[in-house]
Amino acid sequence: MLTAIFLLVVIAMLGAYIASVATTQQTTAALDVQGAKAYQSAYAGIQWGAFQVLRNGSCTGTSFALTGNLSGFAVTVACTQTAYTENGSGRNVYRLTSTGCSPPNASACPGTSSGYYVERQIEVMIDK
């Protein structure tokens, strides 16, 4: 009888451990997908910023929320311009920094009350 109770307790502990590991793996996989989406959000911001620099010649920053497959993500793009002279010719270096994060909120994703927060940042320099 004592052996049976001991075996039941050991099997119950193993079952609880396996359930804990499975839950952790599920959460990790979900956050990995969210991380890939945050990267794609940041990449979209870099594309927007590069278009503004190369086509419009403007260095502006902005924040916007995304839709479609990336709904639930926000992008913040910052741009700084530095002028220099090379061989008597004026040039500009534009530094674009794009941050994609989830969940988006009014203050550009500083964190979340749910405890899950995903952010990726990409930085690009364009010489024009």
N, CA, C and O of each residue as an XYZ file, in Angstrom:
512
protein
N       0.828     -1.185      0.000
C       0.000      0.000      0.000
C       0.880      1.260      0.000
O       0.616      2.213     -0.734
N       1.918      1.247      0.827
C       2.826      2.386      0.906
C       3.558      2.579     -0.417
O       3.769      3.715     -0.840
N       3.941      1.510     -1.064
C       4.616      1.597     -2.357
C       3.687      2.172     -3.417
O       4.122      2.967     -4.250
N       2.431      1.788     -3.401
C       1.460      2.296     -4.372
C       1.269      3.800     -4.195
O       1.222      4.524     -5.189
N       1.160      4.285     -2.974
C       1.010      5.726     -2.718
C       2.263      6.463     -3.184
O       2.171      7.528     -3.795
N       3.425      5.900     -2.895
C       4.678      6.525     -3.328
C       4.736      6.626     -4.852
O       5.111      7.667     -5.391
N       4.368      5.550     -5.546
C       4.364      5.571     -7.004
C       3.365      6.589     -7.552
O       3.661      7.273     -8.531
N       2.207      6.698     -6.946
C       1.210      7.684     -7.381
C       1.743      9.107     -7.218
O       1.546      9.946     -8.097
N       2.401      9.377     -6.125
C       2.961     10.714     -5.898
C       4.065     11.002     -6.912
O       4.116     12.098     -7.470
N       4.937     10.047     -7.155
C       6.020     10.246     -8.124
C       5.460     10.465     -9.526
O       5.929     11.352    -10.240
N       4.478      9.684     -9.931
C       3.880      9.834    -11.262
C       3.156     11.173    -11.375
O       3.211     11.813    -12.425
N       2.486     11.601    -10.323
C       1.811     12.908    -10.337
C       2.831     14.039    -10.470
O       2.596     15.001    -11.200
N       3.960     13.929     -9.771
C       5.003     14.950     -9.884
C       5.595     14.983    -11.296
O       5.832     16.061    -11.841
N       5.833     13.817    -11.885
C       6.330     13.766    -13.259
C       5.316     14.380    -14.228
O       5.703     15.108    -15.142
N       4.048     14.099    -14.043
C       3.006     14.682    -14.895
C       2.973     16.196    -14.775
O       2.831     16.887    -15.784
N       3.098     16.723    -13.573
C       3.105     18.175    -13.368
C       4.334     18.796    -14.024
O       4.242     19.876    -14.607
N       5.469     18.136    -13.935
C       6.698     18.640    -14.555
C       6.558     18.665    -16.078
O       6.936     19.646    -16.719
N       6.028     17.611    -16.646
C       5.843     17.546    -18.100
C       4.874     18.628    -18.561
O       5.099     19.252    -19.598
N       3.814     18.857    -17.819
C       2.861     19.922    -18.170
C       3.534     21.284    -18.101
O       3.277     22.144    -18.944
N       4.383     21.490    -17.118
C       5.102     22.760    -16.990
C       6.046     22.980    -18.163
O       6.112     24.084    -18.704
N       6.772     21.952    -18.559
C       7.692     22.056    -19.689
C       6.924     22.325    -20.979
O       7.355     23.144    -21.790
N       5.811     21.661    -21.179
C       5.008     21.864    -22.384
C       4.475     23.297    -22.455
O       4.465     23.904    -23.526
N       4.039     23.829    -21.331
C       3.551     25.205    -21.297
C       4.665     26.187    -21.609
O       4.461     27.147    -22.352
N       5.825     25.955    -21.054
C       6.970     26.829    -21.317
C       7.361     26.790    -22.791
O       7.653     27.832    -23.376
N       7.371     25.621    -23.390
C       7.706     25.499    -24.808
C       6.673     26.205    -25.682
O       7.036     26.844    -26.670
N       5.411     26.100    -25.336
C       4.354     26.764    -26.106
C       4.519     28.282    -26.035
O       4.391     28.964    -27.051
N       4.797     28.809    -24.859
C       4.994     30.249    -24.685
C       6.226     30.725    -25.433
O       6.200     31.788    -26.054
N       7.298     29.958    -25.382
C       8.524     30.312    -26.084
C       8.304     30.348    -27.594
O       8.789     31.258    -28.266
N       7.587     29.382    -28.128
C       7.311     29.354    -29.567
C       6.456     30.544    -29.979
O       6.692     31.148    -31.025
N       5.466     30.884    -29.161
C       4.612     32.032    -29.480
C       5.407     33.335    -29.452
O       5.208     34.197    -30.308
N       6.297     33.487    -28.488
C       7.119     34.692    -28.418
C       8.141     34.744    -29.550
O       8.516     35.832    -29.986
N       8.591     33.605    -30.026
C       9.496     33.568    -31.175
C       8.793     34.096    -32.422
O       9.381     34.858    -33.190
N       7.551     33.699    -32.624
C       6.769     34.209    -33.753
C       6.557     35.713    -33.596
O       6.667     36.459    -34.569
N       6.256     36.157    -32.390
C       6.078     37.583    -32.145
C       7.375     38.355    -32.415
O       7.332     39.476    -32.921
N       8.515     37.767    -32.083
C       9.796     38.399    -32.347
C      10.045     38.570    -33.844
O      10.556     39.602    -34.279
N       9.684     37.559    -34.627
C       9.833     37.660    -36.080
C       8.917     38.743    -36.640
O       9.308     39.473    -37.551
N       7.720     38.854    -36.113
C       6.806     39.909    -36.553
C       7.318     41.286    -36.151
O       7.167     42.245    -36.908
N       7.914     41.396    -34.985
C       8.483     42.681    -34.556
C       9.633     43.075    -35.476
O       9.779     44.251    -35.811
N      10.449     42.112    -35.887
C      11.531     42.396    -36.831
C      10.966     42.889    -38.159
O      11.461     43.868    -38.717
N       9.943     42.224    -38.664
C       9.332     42.644    -39.924
C       8.713     44.031    -39.802
O       8.728     44.805    -40.759
N       8.173     44.346    -38.640
C       7.632     45.682    -38.398
C       8.741     46.720    -38.458
O       8.588     47.760    -39.098
N       9.848     46.445    -37.799
C      10.982     47.372    -37.829
C      11.525     47.509    -39.244
O      11.914     48.603    -39.652
N      11.557     46.420    -39.992
C      12.032     46.453    -41.371
C      11.119     47.318    -42.241
O      11.592     48.055    -43.105
N       9.811     47.224    -42.008
C       8.867     48.073    -42.743
C       9.130     49.546    -42.441
O       9.024     50.390    -43.331
N       9.470     49.856    -41.204
C       9.798     51.228    -40.844
C      11.054     51.716    -41.547
O      11.117     52.869    -41.974
N      12.061     50.849    -41.673
C      13.287     51.210    -42.390
C      12.978     51.465    -43.855
O      13.499     52.411    -44.445
N      12.136     50.631    -44.447
C      11.764     50.826    -45.845
C      11.057     52.169    -46.041
O      11.319     52.880    -47.011
N      10.166     52.506    -45.118
C       9.460     53.791    -45.188
C      10.457     54.947    -45.070
O      10.396     55.903    -45.843
N      11.365     54.859    -44.109
C      12.350     55.919    -43.901
C      13.294     56.064    -45.078
O      13.625     57.183    -45.471
N      13.737     54.944    -45.649
C      14.631     54.993    -46.808
C      13.923     55.618    -48.004
O      14.533     56.368    -48.766
N      12.658     55.316    -48.169
C      11.891     55.942    -49.253
C      11.827     57.450    -49.054
O      11.994     58.213    -50.005
N      11.585     57.882    -47.812
C      11.510     59.314    -47.540
C      12.840     60.000    -47.846
O      12.851     61.105    -48.389
N      13.940     59.371    -47.510
C      15.267     59.966    -47.749
C      15.621     59.951    -49.227
O      16.040     60.972    -49.772
N      15.458     58.801    -49.886
C      15.926     58.654    -51.259
C      14.999     59.303    -52.283
O      15.477     59.867    -53.267
N      13.713     59.237    -52.078
C      12.776     59.788    -53.050
C      12.378     61.226    -52.749
O      12.315     62.062    -53.650
N      12.113     61.507    -51.485
C      11.610     62.826    -51.107
C      12.694     63.750    -50.562
O      12.470     64.953    -50.433
N      13.852     63.210    -50.245
C      14.934     64.012    -49.703
C      14.655     64.575    -48.316
O      15.261     65.565    -47.908
N      13.735     63.940    -47.592
C      13.406     64.441    -46.255
C      13.821     63.437    -45.193
O      13.781     62.223    -45.392
N      14.214     63.985    -44.073
C      14.639     63.164    -42.939
C      13.656     63.433    -41.804
O      13.881     64.299    -40.958
N      12.580     62.686    -41.803
C      11.555     62.876    -40.778
C      11.338     61.575    -40.028
O      11.554     60.488    -40.563
N      10.919     61.699    -38.810
C      10.570     60.541    -38.005
C       9.064     60.475    -37.852
O       8.365     61.476    -38.009
N       8.580     59.299    -37.547
C       7.148     59.128    -37.371
C       6.874     57.865    -36.562
O       7.770     57.053    -36.331
N       5.647     57.715    -36.143
C       5.171     56.495    -35.490
C       3.847     56.111    -36.135
O       3.018     56.968    -36.438
N       3.662     54.821    -36.340
C       2.396     54.371    -36.901
C       2.147     52.920    -36.515
O       3.070     52.160    -36.221
N       0.872     52.566    -36.526
C       0.467     51.189    -36.251
C       0.325     50.460    -37.577
O      -0.011     51.066    -38.594
N       0.579     49.178    -37.563
C       0.505     48.375    -38.778
C      -0.809     47.615    -38.836
O      -1.480     47.428    -37.821
N      -1.166     47.182    -40.031
C      -2.402     46.428    -40.226
C      -2.067     45.103    -40.902
O      -0.900     44.798    -41.146
N      -3.075     44.341    -41.195
C      -2.886     43.055    -41.870
C      -2.263     42.031    -40.943
O      -2.647     41.921    -39.779
N      -1.293     41.277    -41.464
C      -0.629     40.238    -40.665
C       0.180     40.809    -39.515
O       0.495     40.094    -38.563
N       0.519     42.091    -39.592
C       1.296     42.725    -38.528
C       0.437     43.624    -37.655
O       0.957     44.502    -36.966
N      -0.866     43.414    -37.677
C      -1.712     44.210    -36.797
C      -1.367     43.875    -35.353
O      -1.065     42.728    -35.023
N      -1.417     44.875    -34.513
C      -0.995     44.696    -33.133
C       0.435     45.142    -32.908
O       0.933     45.081    -31.784
N       1.102     45.590    -33.959
C       2.479     46.076    -33.855
C       2.526     47.554    -34.212
O       1.757     48.033    -35.045
N       3.427     48.254    -33.577
C       3.650     49.671    -33.862
C       5.086     49.856    -34.303
O       5.970     49.086    -33.928
N       5.310     50.888    -35.105
C       6.645     51.208    -35.606
C       6.951     52.650    -35.255
O       6.108     53.532    -35.421
N       8.155     52.885    -34.771
C       8.651     54.239    -34.537
C       9.924     54.401    -35.347
O      10.876     53.637    -35.185
N       9.937     55.406    -36.227
C      11.084     55.669    -37.084
C      11.698     57.003    -36.677
O      11.001     58.011    -36.567
N      13.000     56.996    -36.458
C      13.734     58.228    -36.150
C      14.792     58.423    -37.228
O      15.365     57.458    -37.734
N      15.046     59.696    -37.574
C      16.020     60.000    -38.612
C      16.860     61.189    -38.181
O      16.332     62.203    -37.726
N      18.174     61.058    -38.329
C      19.072     62.187    -38.093
C      19.921     62.381    -39.344
O      20.303     61.421    -40.014
N      20.199     63.629    -39.636
C      20.961     63.972    -40.831
C      22.238     64.685    -40.422
O      22.213     65.595    -39.593
N      23.364     64.265    -41.012
C      24.648     64.895    -40.762
C      25.263     65.268    -42.104
O      25.431     64.421    -42.981
N      25.597     66.557    -42.253
C      26.203     67.030    -43.503
C      27.723     66.998    -43.381
O      28.274     67.250    -42.310
N      28.393     66.687    -44.484
C      29.848     66.730    -44.527
C      30.285     67.067    -45.947
O      29.482     67.016    -46.878
N      31.538     67.405    -46.107
C      32.095     67.744    -47.414
C      33.200     66.752    -47.756
O      34.081     66.469    -46.945
N      33.129     66.234    -48.973
C      34.131     65.287    -49.448
C      34.570     65.727    -50.839
O      33.752     65.814    -51.756
N      35.847     66.001    -50.992
C      36.401     66.461    -52.272
C      35.655     67.678    -52.804
O      35.395     67.779    -54.003
N      35.317     68.587    -51.922
C      34.638     69.806    -52.319
C      33.160     69.630    -52.630
O      32.501     70.577    -53.060
N      32.643     68.452    -52.423
C      31.235     68.167    -52.709
C      30.475     67.965    -51.398
O      30.926     67.224    -50.525
N      29.334     68.617    -51.263
C      28.509     68.453    -50.063
C      27.737     67.142    -50.091
O      27.108     66.805    -51.095
N      27.785     66.419    -49.008
C      27.101     65.130    -48.878
C      26.333     65.104    -47.564
O      26.577     65.921    -46.676
N      25.415     64.172    -47.448
C      24.645     63.978    -46.224
C      24.659     62.502    -45.850
O      24.593     61.625    -46.711
N      24.746     62.252    -44.566
C      24.584     60.900    -44.035
C      23.309     60.908    -43.205
O      23.140     61.725    -42.300
N      22.417     59.980    -43.532
C      21.155     59.854    -42.822
C      21.219     58.585    -41.977
O      21.531     57.507    -42.483
N      20.926     58.718    -40.710
C      20.875     57.559    -39.810
C      19.407     57.294    -39.488
O      18.745     58.098    -38.831
N      18.912     56.154    -39.960
C      17.536     55.746    -39.718
C      17.511     54.680    -38.633
O      18.252     53.699    -38.697
N      16.670     54.876    -37.655
C      16.480     53.886    -36.605
C      15.000     53.557    -36.549
O      14.169     54.442    -36.344
N      14.671     52.294    -36.731
C      13.285     51.853    -36.731
C      13.089     50.827    -35.617
O      13.863     49.879    -35.482
N      12.050     51.033    -34.830
C      11.738     50.128    -33.730
C      10.334     49.577    -33.936
O       9.365     50.333    -34.006
N      10.233     48.269    -34.032
C       8.943     47.598    -34.129
C       8.659     46.902    -32.822
O       9.515     46.198    -32.287
N       7.439     47.095    -32.295
C       7.138     46.502    -30.986
C       5.672     46.125    -30.874
O       4.827     46.606    -31.629
N       5.396     45.274    -29.937
C       4.032     44.848    -29.639
C       3.927     44.608    -28.146
O       4.883     44.085    -27.573
N       2.878     44.938    -27.498
C       1.695     45.587    -28.031
C       1.896     47.087    -28.172
O       2.566     47.705    -27.345
N       1.315     47.681    -29.224
C       1.451     49.128    -29.386
C       0.578     49.871    -28.389
O      -0.521     49.426    -28.057
N       1.067     50.983    -27.925
C       0.250     51.846    -27.077
C       0.640     53.293    -27.331
O       1.481     53.565    -28.187
N       0.053     54.203    -26.614
C       0.214     55.625    -26.900
C       1.645     56.109    -26.752
O       2.025     57.084    -27.401
N       2.435     55.474    -25.935
C       3.796     55.965    -25.730
C       4.837     55.074    -26.411
O       5.921     54.852    -25.872
N       4.502     54.569    -27.593
C       5.428     53.827    -28.457
C       6.034     52.604    -27.780
O       7.248     52.404    -27.828
N       5.212     51.806    -27.166
C       5.592     50.496    -26.647
C       6.648     50.495    -25.560
O       7.627     49.763    -25.704
N       6.528     51.254    -24.488
C       7.556     51.143    -23.456
C       7.418     49.887    -22.628
O       8.332     49.559    -21.871
N       6.351     49.194    -22.735
C       6.129     47.979    -21.957
C       4.658     47.652    -21.940
O       3.855     48.318    -22.594
N       4.313     46.650    -21.211
C       2.921     46.243    -21.179
C       2.569     45.706    -19.810
O       3.429     45.214    -19.079
N       1.317     45.802    -19.478
C       0.885     45.314    -18.167
C       0.744     43.799    -18.148
O       0.726     43.202    -17.072
N       0.640     43.150    -19.332
C       0.460     41.704    -19.361
C       1.764     40.952    -19.117
O       1.732     39.750    -18.857
N       2.901     41.623    -19.194
C       4.163     40.963    -18.954
C       4.864     40.521    -20.219
O       6.068     40.269    -20.191
N       4.145     40.418    -21.339
C       4.765     40.019    -22.597
C       4.985     41.250    -23.453
O       4.052     42.001    -23.734
N       6.215     41.446    -23.859
C       6.580     42.601    -24.661
C       7.658     42.173    -25.636
O       8.656     41.570    -25.243
N       7.457     42.483    -26.910
C       8.411     42.101    -27.938
C       8.831     43.356    -28.686
O       7.986     44.158    -29.084
N      10.149     43.532    -28.880
C      10.663     44.697    -29.583
C      11.885     44.305    -30.386
O      12.727     43.536    -29.920
N      11.979     44.836    -31.596
C      13.164     44.676    -32.432
C      13.521     46.047    -32.987
O      12.642     46.860    -33.272
N      14.805     46.292    -33.137
C      15.263     47.590    -33.639
C      16.282     47.370    -34.745
O      17.166     46.520    -34.635
N      16.145     48.154    -35.819
C      17.070     48.096    -36.948
C      17.597     49.507    -37.175
O      16.852     50.483    -37.086
N      18.884     49.600    -37.468
C      19.495     50.896    -37.749
C      20.215     50.815    -39.097
O      20.947     49.863    -39.370
N      19.992     51.838    -39.937
C      20.590     51.890    -41.266
C      21.179     53.268    -41.480
O      20.618     54.265    -41.026
N      22.307     53.331    -42.168
C      22.894     54.616    -42.542
C      22.904     54.714    -44.071
O      23.304     53.782    -44.768
N      22.454     55.863    -44.567
C      22.388     56.114    -46.003
C      23.240     57.338    -46.298
O      23.071     58.390    -45.682
N      24.150     57.191    -47.243
C      24.993     58.308    -47.683
C      24.443     58.811    -49.003
O      24.354     58.063    -49.977
N      24.079     60.074    -49.030
C      23.487     60.628    -50.250
C      24.065     62.008    -50.503
O      23.703     62.658    -51.484
